[in-house]
Amino acid sequence: MFLGNSQLTAHLILILIHIFRCNSLECHETEYQLNEDQCCPKCPVGSHVRSECPRSGSTSCRRCINGTYMNIPTGLKYCFPCRNCSPGSGLGIKRGCTKISDAVCEPLAGFFCVDPVEDGCLEARKHKQCRPGQYISLKGTPFNDTICSECIGGTFSNGTATVCQPHKM
């Protein structure tokens, strides 16, 4: 007996699912897939793959070198480069890079963060300088820029004061 079009399509889909399920390899979360039919143990945090596992052995791992880190178990052949907290970019080191964690940067004095991440900063800018005729209405912080306001009504400031002074007559 012949199958109808929709029944034939359903049977073909089931056959294809069975074929792909049988041919795909799923590794355990503590392993990585080396090729179509082999899973290898991941290297621990702080290291990377030196050489892949043989058919019945373990992965050879190497510790991350200075200036690199690996914060997750991995099947990668390299560690991640550490973040650069460059003073030329207005950043200083809040927490240094280790073999298991990246460096965390913070804004230097006189700078504020424009790209915050977790407990650090990726990019900082210099605080705004108020002009003569303006006063500092809100001093800059590591996460906010300086806010300047105009002096009014017969008062003045050289731009560095937090209040405007009256003109002397």
Helices and strands as residue ranges (DSSP letters): H 5-23, E 31-35, E 38-41, E 47-51, E 60-63, E 68-69, E 80-81, G 87-89, E 91-95, E 104-107, E 111-113, E 116-117, E 120-121, E 124-126, E 134-138, E 147-150, E 155-156, E 165-166
